[in-house]
């Protein structure tokens, strides 16, 4: 792909260049996911159960697929030029409706529109809009030409499965099988979309701008971290006093969020982007974009959301004056959510470093092992004590990883700074000449 376009189609869409960065339209689209993540956590917070937790993970995986497809669109085409902002606004509207319908995506609520139908149709509109844009790209760049029919049939089949999953279980004569059937249909829908999409659309992991690709994913990691901050702020029930227990829980939660941020953004995010830049072979770059970012960043985001979900419940309980100072026993379910979220986040970081940088982050591996051994033991202890233990283990692991200095961190920081300075100098030169 090039920077220009072919004939009249270049007036409709303009192909992105190697130096493209995230546009304001894309940032606007990402804002919708703040609300989407809030509704995903609310889906489980209303009824804490393994089935509802699995529903949360299913919805999150589907949201991630729509978002990652939008990243591929924005990497191939300039999102703020030609007709693409219009397509972006259609996608934003459909994504917002999809987010609104998350609480009723599995069981239709009385009154109003059918939740499962609104959710499924919104998803179909998002995916068809993205596919239509790719069809336009193929008119600009005939090398990318491929039949649109299989790609249209794929989200259509997923949509049908989602509608059936939301409506058919309620009609079963024996309701004992309703939830397993529904979750099975959703799982099949996700397998169809992920497996089929990976095979049919593998050409769209051809990254034109490594900077844009890495930046969009890093911004989404920040959005998911924001969900934990929001959980800390909105977790306590409205009108209840700011007690010492709430303050302690908030500080412990912030400590873990800071550890999350540091473990990813200190140098790993820059290191991953630099590895993507260095991948000159299109096949190697495609594998990095797909495996490190699309696939390994999903559990990264999931870990953040699970941790935010645990914080939301814990803060709501410790804010209640009737709750003991250190909280009630954490319990097996919330121990799995809390510790499982952090473990999933760290495992994703380990996987990213292993695949992209060919190195094992041993301090993080040890931290994961310690957390996995500790998780079953914290169920009977008070919530604040369990959160303190989680914060201690997590921050200690990240600190040890940070001080395991072998020259790599200094090199990554130096290269990232040199790149920023070069870009700023070039921008200043252009502005002096043209503005």
VEXDREN-2710 file (C-alpha; in Angstrom, 1 decimal):
% VEXDREN-2710
k/r/px/py/pz
1/UNK/0.0/0.0/0.0
2/UNK/1.1/3.5/-0.6
3/UNK/0.3/7.0/0.6
4/UNK/-1.9/7.9/-2.3
5/UNK/-4.8/6.2/-3.9
6/UNK/-6.0/5.0/-7.2
7/UNK/-8.1/7.4/-9.3
8/UNK/-11.5/8.5/-8.0
9/UNK/-11.3/6.1/-5.1
10/UNK/-8.5/8.2/-3.5
11/UNK/-11.1/10.9/-3.0
12/UNK/-13.2/8.5/-0.9
13/UNK/-10.4/6.9/1.1
14/UNK/-6.8/7.7/1.4
15/UNK/-4.3/5.0/2.2
16/UNK/-2.1/5.4/5.3
17/UNK/1.6/5.9/5.3
18/UNK/4.5/4.2/7.2
19/UNK/4.7/7.2/9.6
20/UNK/1.0/7.4/10.4
21/UNK/-0.1/7.8/14.1
22/UNK/-3.4/7.6/15.9
23/UNK/-6.0/10.1/14.6
24/UNK/-8.6/12.0/16.7
25/UNK/-11.4/10.0/15.2
26/UNK/-9.8/6.8/16.5
27/UNK/-9.4/8.4/19.9
28/UNK/-13.1/9.3/19.8
29/UNK/-14.0/5.7/19.0
30/UNK/-11.8/4.4/21.9
31/UNK/-13.8/6.6/24.3
32/UNK/-16.9/4.4/23.6
33/UNK/-14.9/1.5/25.0
34/UNK/-14.7/3.2/28.4
35/UNK/-18.4/2.9/28.7
36/UNK/-18.3/-0.6/27.2
37/UNK/-15.8/-1.9/29.8
38/UNK/-18.0/-0.4/32.5
39/UNK/-21.0/-2.4/31.3
40/UNK/-18.9/-5.5/31.0
41/UNK/-17.9/-5.4/34.6
42/UNK/-21.5/-4.5/35.7
43/UNK/-22.6/-7.7/33.9
44/UNK/-20.8/-9.8/36.5
45/UNK/-21.1/-7.4/39.5
46/UNK/-24.9/-7.7/39.5
47/UNK/-24.6/-11.5/40.1
48/UNK/-21.2/-12.9/41.1
49/UNK/-21.2/-16.4/39.7
50/UNK/-18.9/-18.5/37.5
51/UNK/-21.5/-18.5/34.7
52/UNK/-21.8/-14.7/34.8
53/UNK/-18.0/-14.4/34.9
54/UNK/-17.8/-16.5/31.7
55/UNK/-20.4/-14.2/30.1
56/UNK/-18.2/-11.3/31.0
57/UNK/-15.2/-12.9/29.3
58/UNK/-17.3/-13.8/26.2
59/UNK/-18.5/-10.2/25.7
60/UNK/-15.1/-8.9/26.3
61/UNK/-13.6/-11.2/23.6
62/UNK/-16.3/-10.1/21.1
63/UNK/-15.7/-6.4/21.9
64/UNK/-12.0/-6.9/21.5
65/UNK/-12.5/-8.4/18.0
66/UNK/-14.5/-5.4/16.9
67/UNK/-11.9/-3.0/18.2
68/UNK/-8.9/-4.9/16.8
69/UNK/-10.7/-4.9/13.4
70/UNK/-11.0/-1.1/13.6
71/UNK/-7.3/-0.9/14.3
72/UNK/-6.6/-2.8/11.1
73/UNK/-8.9/-0.4/9.3
74/UNK/-7.1/2.7/10.7
75/UNK/-3.7/1.2/10.0
76/UNK/-4.5/0.7/6.3
77/UNK/-6.5/3.9/5.7
78/UNK/-6.3/7.5/7.1
79/UNK/-9.2/7.5/9.6
80/UNK/-9.7/11.3/9.4
81/UNK/-9.7/11.7/5.6
82/UNK/-12.3/11.2/2.9
83/UNK/-15.4/9.1/3.8
84/UNK/-13.8/7.2/6.6
85/UNK/-14.9/9.5/9.4
86/UNK/-18.5/8.8/8.3
87/UNK/-17.9/5.1/8.5
88/UNK/-16.2/5.7/11.9
89/UNK/-19.3/7.6/13.2
90/UNK/-21.6/4.7/12.1
91/UNK/-19.3/2.3/13.9
92/UNK/-19.3/4.5/17.1
93/UNK/-23.1/4.6/17.1
94/UNK/-23.4/0.9/16.6
95/UNK/-20.7/0.2/19.3
96/UNK/-22.5/2.4/21.8
97/UNK/-25.8/0.6/21.2
98/UNK/-23.9/-2.7/21.6
99/UNK/-22.5/-1.4/24.9
100/UNK/-26.0/-0.3/26.1
101/UNK/-27.4/-3.8/25.3
102/UNK/-24.6/-5.7/27.1
103/UNK/-26.6/-6.2/30.4
104/UNK/-29.5/-7.8/28.4
105/UNK/-27.3/-9.5/25.7
106/UNK/-27.9/-12.9/27.3
107/UNK/-31.4/-12.6/28.8
108/UNK/-34.0/-10.3/27.3
109/UNK/-35.5/-7.9/29.9
110/UNK/-39.2/-7.1/29.8
111/UNK/-40.2/-3.8/28.1
112/UNK/-38.3/-2.1/25.4
113/UNK/-36.3/-3.7/22.6
114/UNK/-34.9/-7.2/22.6
115/UNK/-31.5/-7.0/24.2
116/UNK/-30.0/-10.1/22.4
117/UNK/-31.3/-8.8/19.0
118/UNK/-30.0/-5.2/19.5
119/UNK/-26.6/-6.6/20.6
120/UNK/-26.3/-9.0/17.7
121/UNK/-27.5/-6.6/15.0
122/UNK/-25.2/-3.8/16.4
123/UNK/-22.3/-6.2/16.1
124/UNK/-23.2/-7.1/12.6
125/UNK/-23.4/-3.4/11.6
126/UNK/-19.9/-2.8/13.0
127/UNK/-18.4/-5.7/11.2
128/UNK/-20.1/-5.1/7.9
129/UNK/-19.0/-1.5/8.0
130/UNK/-15.4/-2.5/8.5
131/UNK/-15.6/-5.1/5.7
132/UNK/-17.2/-2.5/3.3
133/UNK/-14.2/-0.2/4.0
134/UNK/-11.8/-3.0/3.2
135/UNK/-13.7/-3.6/0.0
136/UNK/-13.0/0.0/-0.9
137/UNK/-9.3/-0.4/-0.1
138/UNK/-9.2/-3.3/-2.6
139/UNK/-10.5/-1.0/-5.3
140/UNK/-7.6/1.3/-4.6
141/UNK/-5.0/-1.5/-4.2
142/UNK/-5.8/-4.4/-6.6
143/UNK/-3.0/-6.5/-5.1
144/UNK/-5.2/-6.9/-2.0
145/UNK/-8.2/-8.0/-4.0
146/UNK/-10.2/-10.9/-2.6
147/UNK/-13.8/-12.0/-2.5
148/UNK/-15.9/-10.2/0.1
149/UNK/-18.5/-12.9/0.3
150/UNK/-16.7/-15.2/2.8
151/UNK/-15.9/-12.2/5.0
152/UNK/-19.5/-11.1/4.9
153/UNK/-20.8/-14.6/5.7
154/UNK/-18.5/-14.9/8.7
155/UNK/-20.0/-12.1/10.9
156/UNK/-23.4/-13.0/9.6
157/UNK/-23.1/-16.5/10.9
158/UNK/-21.8/-15.1/14.2
159/UNK/-24.8/-12.8/14.5
160/UNK/-27.2/-15.6/13.9
161/UNK/-25.6/-17.7/16.6
162/UNK/-25.7/-14.8/19.0
163/UNK/-29.5/-14.2/18.3
164/UNK/-30.2/-17.9/18.8
165/UNK/-28.1/-18.0/22.0
166/UNK/-30.1/-15.1/23.4
167/UNK/-33.6/-16.4/22.5
168/UNK/-33.6/-20.2/22.2
169/UNK/-32.6/-21.2/25.7
170/UNK/-35.6/-19.6/27.2
171/UNK/-37.9/-21.9/25.2
172/UNK/-36.3/-25.1/26.4
173/UNK/-38.8/-27.3/28.4
174/UNK/-36.0/-28.1/30.9
175/UNK/-34.3/-24.9/32.1
176/UNK/-31.4/-26.8/33.6
177/UNK/-29.9/-26.9/30.1
178/UNK/-30.6/-23.3/29.2
179/UNK/-27.4/-21.7/30.6
180/UNK/-25.0/-24.4/29.3
181/UNK/-26.7/-24.2/25.8
182/UNK/-26.4/-20.4/25.8
183/UNK/-22.8/-20.4/26.8
184/UNK/-22.0/-23.1/24.3
185/UNK/-23.6/-21.2/21.4
186/UNK/-21.7/-18.0/22.4
187/UNK/-18.4/-20.0/22.5
188/UNK/-19.1/-21.4/19.1
189/UNK/-19.8/-17.9/17.7
190/UNK/-16.5/-16.6/19.1
191/UNK/-14.6/-19.6/17.7
192/UNK/-16.2/-19.1/14.3
193/UNK/-15.3/-15.3/14.3
194/UNK/-11.8/-15.7/15.6
195/UNK/-10.7/-18.8/13.6
196/UNK/-12.5/-17.8/10.4
197/UNK/-11.4/-14.2/10.7
198/UNK/-7.8/-15.2/11.3
199/UNK/-7.8/-17.4/8.1
200/UNK/-9.8/-15.1/5.8
201/UNK/-8.4/-11.8/6.9
202/UNK/-4.8/-12.6/7.6
203/UNK/-3.7/-10.1/4.9
204/UNK/-5.1/-7.3/7.1
205/UNK/-2.4/-7.9/9.7
206/UNK/0.0/-6.4/7.2
207/UNK/1.1/-3.4/9.2
208/UNK/1.7/-0.2/7.2
209/UNK/2.6/1.9/10.3
210/UNK/4.2/0.1/13.2
211/UNK/3.9/3.3/15.3
212/UNK/0.2/3.5/14.7
213/UNK/-0.3/-0.2/15.5
214/UNK/1.6/-0.1/18.7
215/UNK/0.1/3.2/19.8
216/UNK/-3.5/2.1/19.4
217/UNK/-2.9/-1.0/21.5
218/UNK/-1.0/0.9/24.2
219/UNK/-3.9/3.4/24.4
220/UNK/-6.4/0.6/24.9
221/UNK/-4.2/-0.7/27.7
222/UNK/-4.6/2.7/29.3
223/UNK/-8.3/2.7/28.8
224/UNK/-8.6/-0.6/30.6
225/UNK/-6.4/0.7/33.4
226/UNK/-8.8/3.6/33.6
227/UNK/-11.6/1.1/34.4
228/UNK/-9.7/0.2/37.6
229/UNK/-9.5/3.9/38.5
230/UNK/-13.2/4.3/37.9
231/UNK/-13.9/1.2/40.0
232/UNK/-11.9/2.7/42.8
233/UNK/-13.9/6.0/42.5
234/UNK/-17.4/4.5/42.0
235/UNK/-17.0/1.3/44.0
236/UNK/-18.2/2.7/47.4
237/UNK/-21.9/3.1/47.6
238/UNK/-23.1/6.7/47.2
239/UNK/-23.5/8.6/50.4
240/UNK/-21.4/6.4/52.6
241/UNK/-18.5/8.0/54.5
242/UNK/-14.9/7.8/53.4
243/UNK/-13.7/5.4/56.1
244/UNK/-10.1/4.3/56.9
245/UNK/-10.9/0.9/55.3
246/UNK/-11.9/2.6/52.0
247/UNK/-8.8/4.8/52.0
248/UNK/-6.5/1.8/52.6
249/UNK/-8.3/-0.3/49.9
250/UNK/-8.0/2.7/47.4
251/UNK/-4.3/3.1/48.1
252/UNK/-3.6/-0.7/47.7
253/UNK/-5.7/-0.7/44.5
254/UNK/-3.7/2.3/43.1
255/UNK/-0.4/0.5/44.0
256/UNK/-1.4/-2.4/41.8
257/UNK/-2.6/-0.2/39.0
258/UNK/0.7/1.7/39.1
259/UNK/2.5/-1.7/39.0
260/UNK/0.4/-2.6/35.9
261/UNK/1.3/0.6/34.2
262/UNK/5.0/0.4/35.0
263/UNK/5.3/-3.2/33.9
264/UNK/3.9/-2.4/30.5
265/UNK/4.8/1.2/29.8
266/UNK/8.2/1.6/31.5
267/UNK/10.1/0.0/28.6
268/UNK/8.1/-3.0/27.3
269/UNK/5.7/-1.0/25.2
270/UNK/8.6/0.8/23.5
271/UNK/10.5/-2.5/23.1
272/UNK/7.5/-4.2/21.4
273/UNK/7.1/-1.2/19.0
274/UNK/10.8/-1.2/18.2
275/UNK/10.6/-5.0/17.4
276/UNK/7.7/-4.3/15.1
277/UNK/9.7/-1.5/13.3
278/UNK/12.7/-3.8/12.9
279/UNK/10.6/-6.6/11.3
280/UNK/11.3/-5.8/7.6
281/UNK/10.0/-9.2/6.4
282/UNK/6.2/-8.7/5.8
283/UNK/5.5/-12.2/7.1
284/UNK/7.4/-11.6/10.3
285/UNK/5.7/-8.3/10.9
286/UNK/2.3/-9.9/10.2
287/UNK/3.0/-12.6/12.8
288/UNK/4.2/-10.0/15.4
289/UNK/1.1/-7.8/14.8
290/UNK/-1.3/-10.7/15.1
291/UNK/0.3/-12.8/17.9
292/UNK/1.8/-10.1/20.2
293/UNK/-0.8/-7.4/19.8
294/UNK/-4.2/-8.9/18.6
295/UNK/-4.0/-12.2/20.6
296/UNK/-1.6/-11.5/23.5
297/UNK/-3.1/-8.1/24.3
298/UNK/-6.5/-9.6/24.8
299/UNK/-5.6/-11.5/28.0
300/UNK/-3.7/-8.3/29.0
301/UNK/-6.9/-6.3/28.8
302/UNK/-8.9/-9.1/30.3
303/UNK/-6.6/-9.2/33.4
304/UNK/-7.1/-5.5/33.9
305/UNK/-10.9/-5.8/33.6
306/UNK/-11.0/-8.8/36.1
307/UNK/-9.0/-6.8/38.6
308/UNK/-11.3/-3.8/38.1
309/UNK/-14.3/-6.1/38.7
310/UNK/-12.8/-7.3/42.0
311/UNK/-12.1/-3.8/43.1
312/UNK/-15.7/-2.7/42.4
313/UNK/-17.1/-5.4/44.6
314/UNK/-14.5/-5.0/47.4
315/UNK/-14.9/-1.2/47.6
316/UNK/-18.7/-1.5/47.8
317/UNK/-18.4/-3.9/50.8
318/UNK/-15.6/-2.2/52.8
319/UNK/-17.5/1.2/52.4
320/UNK/-20.5/-0.2/54.3
321/UNK/-20.2/0.7/58.0
322/UNK/-21.7/-2.7/58.9
323/UNK/-18.6/-4.5/57.4
324/UNK/-15.7/-5.3/59.8
325/UNK/-12.7/-3.0/59.5
326/UNK/-10.6/-5.5/57.4
327/UNK/-13.7/-6.6/55.5
328/UNK/-15.3/-10.0/55.2
329/UNK/-13.5/-13.2/54.1
330/UNK/-12.5/-12.8/50.4
331/UNK/-14.0/-16.2/49.3
332/UNK/-12.9/-18.5/46.6
333/UNK/-14.7/-16.8/43.7
334/UNK/-13.3/-13.3/44.4
335/UNK/-9.8/-14.8/45.1
336/UNK/-9.9/-16.3/41.6
337/UNK/-11.1/-13.0/40.1
338/UNK/-8.5/-10.8/41.9
339/UNK/-5.5/-13.1/41.7
340/UNK/-6.5/-14.5/38.3
341/UNK/-6.7/-11.0/36.8
342/UNK/-3.2/-10.1/38.0
343/UNK/-1.8/-13.5/36.9
344/UNK/-3.4/-13.1/33.5
345/UNK/-2.0/-9.6/33.1
346/UNK/1.6/-10.7/34.0
347/UNK/1.4/-13.9/31.8
348/UNK/0.5/-11.7/28.9
349/UNK/3.5/-9.5/29.5
350/UNK/5.7/-12.6/29.7
351/UNK/4.2/-13.9/26.5
352/UNK/4.7/-10.5/24.7
353/UNK/8.4/-10.4/25.7
354/UNK/9.0/-14.0/24.8
355/UNK/7.4/-13.8/21.3
356/UNK/8.6/-10.3/20.3
357/UNK/11.9/-10.0/22.2
358/UNK/12.9/-13.6/22.5
359/UNK/13.6/-13.3/26.3
360/UNK/12.0/-14.7/29.4
361/UNK/11.1/-12.2/32.2
362/UNK/12.0/-14.5/35.1
363/UNK/11.0/-12.1/37.9
364/UNK/7.5/-11.9/36.5
365/UNK/7.5/-15.7/36.0
366/UNK/8.3/-16.2/39.7
367/UNK/5.7/-13.6/40.6
368/UNK/3.1/-15.5/38.7
369/UNK/4.0/-18.8/40.5
370/UNK/3.9/-17.1/43.9
371/UNK/0.5/-15.6/43.1
372/UNK/-0.9/-18.9/41.8
373/UNK/0.3/-20.7/45.1
374/UNK/-1.1/-17.9/47.3
375/UNK/-4.5/-17.5/45.6
376/UNK/-6.1/-20.6/47.2
377/UNK/-4.8/-19.6/50.6
378/UNK/-6.4/-16.2/50.8
379/UNK/-10.0/-17.2/50.4
380/UNK/-10.7/-17.3/54.2
381/UNK/-8.8/-14.2/55.1
382/UNK/-10.3/-10.6/55.2
383/UNK/-10.6/-8.8/51.9
384/UNK/-8.2/-5.9/52.8
385/UNK/-5.5/-8.4/54.0
386/UNK/-5.9/-10.3/50.8
387/UNK/-5.6/-7.1/48.7
388/UNK/-2.6/-6.0/50.7
389/UNK/-0.9/-9.4/50.0
390/UNK/-1.7/-9.1/46.3
391/UNK/-0.3/-5.6/46.2
392/UNK/2.9/-6.7/48.0
393/UNK/3.6/-9.6/45.7
394/UNK/2.8/-7.8/42.5
395/UNK/4.7/-4.6/43.2
396/UNK/7.7/-6.6/44.5
397/UNK/7.8/-8.7/41.3
398/UNK/7.6/-5.6/39.1
399/UNK/10.3/-3.8/41.2
400/UNK/12.7/-6.8/40.9
401/UNK/12.1/-7.0/37.2
402/UNK/12.8/-3.2/36.8
403/UNK/16.1/-3.4/38.7
404/UNK/17.2/-6.5/36.7
405/UNK/19.2/-4.0/34.5
406/UNK/21.2/-5.6/31.8
407/UNK/21.5/-2.6/29.5
408/UNK/18.4/-3.5/27.5
409/UNK/16.2/-1.0/29.3
410/UNK/18.7/1.8/28.8
411/UNK/18.9/1.0/25.1
412/UNK/15.2/0.9/24.6
413/UNK/14.7/4.2/26.4
414/UNK/17.5/5.8/24.4
415/UNK/16.1/4.7/21.1
416/UNK/12.6/5.8/22.0
417/UNK/13.9/9.2/23.1
418/UNK/16.0/9.6/19.9
419/UNK/13.0/8.8/17.8
420/UNK/10.8/11.4/19.5
421/UNK/13.5/14.0/19.2
422/UNK/13.9/13.2/15.5
423/UNK/10.1/13.4/14.9
424/UNK/9.9/16.7/16.8
425/UNK/12.8/18.2/14.9
426/UNK/11.2/17.2/11.5
427/UNK/7.8/18.6/12.6
428/UNK/9.5/21.9/13.7
429/UNK/11.3/22.1/10.3
430/UNK/8.1/21.5/8.4
431/UNK/6.2/24.1/10.4
432/UNK/8.9/26.8/9.9
433/UNK/8.8/26.2/6.2
434/UNK/5.0/26.0/5.6
435/UNK/3.2/27.7/8.5
END
